[in-house]
Amino acid sequence: MIAWDRVTIAYPGAARPAVEGVSLGAARGALTAVVGPNGSGKSTLVRALLRRVPTRAGCVRVEGADVTGLSQRDLATRVAVVVQREEPAFPMRAIEYVALGRAPHAGAWGGDARGAHAVREAAAMAGVEDLLERRTDELSGGEWQRIRLARAIAQECNAIVLDEPTTFLDIAHEMAAFELLAGLARRGRAVLAVSHQLNLVSRFADRVVLLHRGTVAADGTPDEVMRASVLEAVYQWPLVVSRDPAVGAPTLVPLRRPTHHP
């Protein structure tokens, strides 16, 4: 559905490429998670999908088509993207913001027969029905993040990509967000989430891709990637991996480094 094929991206003046020779894919019917330390290249891959940074080598494809050959509307009808930082140019009602997800489906005269229903349906799925009449500048960080997720759902694409979807969310809404993403995948969408939340990823993801210094350090199921020897080498921090007593998923426990007293 979405594929990064041997992608290399370098920012001007940088000592090394942000990503180098990275290949990964997000298949329909699966929740794929991309994880890794700060600066490992996770958000750069999202920017390449959106054509905000050029690739030095390789390409990004959506449904087999190179994104560089797609119009903005074509790309927006194939994949919905929630980026890390985004603010509307001016305050608006939350329902109007969610309705922006319908823009790629509007006809020549602005008609969209499914628009109102899709917006309400997306709001219900994201649990933001009670926020729709609020202004965007009145929302808390967590409320704003959930509204942005509703907009992406309203876009009704076969694929959805989210860069840190649980930013600003409390524990209950973090769980609800990943439950929702897993549900979207079960209903046949390709869902790719860039996340720092390794334990949430371990519980919900079908596939985990671990980046380190712009390359793929590990790629596989949560059991295959969430191993202490792998994670310690990437994150440079002592840790243990145990088992979640509720669902049996691997769980990361960071350790305190020994304190040496004089």
RABELTA-V587690 format. One record per pair of residues at least 12 apart in sequence whose C-alpha atoms are under 6 Angstrom apart, sorted by the first residue. I is the first residue (numbers start at 1). J is the second residue. If there is no record, write none. Layout:
BEGIN
i=(I I)
j=(J J)
END
This chain:
BEGIN
i=(1 1 1 2 2 2 2 3 3 3 3 4 4 4 5 5 5 6 6 6 6 7 7 7 7 7 8 8 8 8 8 9 9 18 18 19 19 19 20 20 22 26 27 28 28 28 29 29 29 29 29 30 30 30 31 31 31 31 31 32 32 32 32 32 33 33 33 33 34 34 34 35 35 35 36 36 40 40 40 40 41 73 77 77 78 79 79 79 80 80 81 81 81 82 83 84 91 91 92 92 93 93 93 93 94 94 94 94 95 98 99 101 101 101 101 102 118 119 122 122 122 123 126 141 142 142 158 159 159 159 160 161 161 161 162 163 164 164 199 202 203 207 207 208 208 208 228 228 238 239 239 239 240)
j=(27 62 63 25 26 61 62 24 25 60 61 23 24 60 23 58 59 21 22 23 58 21 22 57 58 59 20 21 55 56 57 55 56 41 214 41 214 215 214 215 215 190 190 188 189 190 185 186 188 189 190 185 190 206 185 191 192 205 206 192 205 206 207 208 192 193 194 208 194 208 209 195 196 210 210 211 211 212 213 214 214 104 104 157 157 157 159 160 152 160 160 161 162 162 163 163 136 137 135 136 133 134 135 136 132 134 135 136 132 151 119 151 152 154 155 155 154 154 150 153 154 150 150 168 168 169 189 189 190 191 191 191 192 193 193 194 194 195 251 222 249 220 221 220 221 222 240 241 255 253 254 255 253)
END
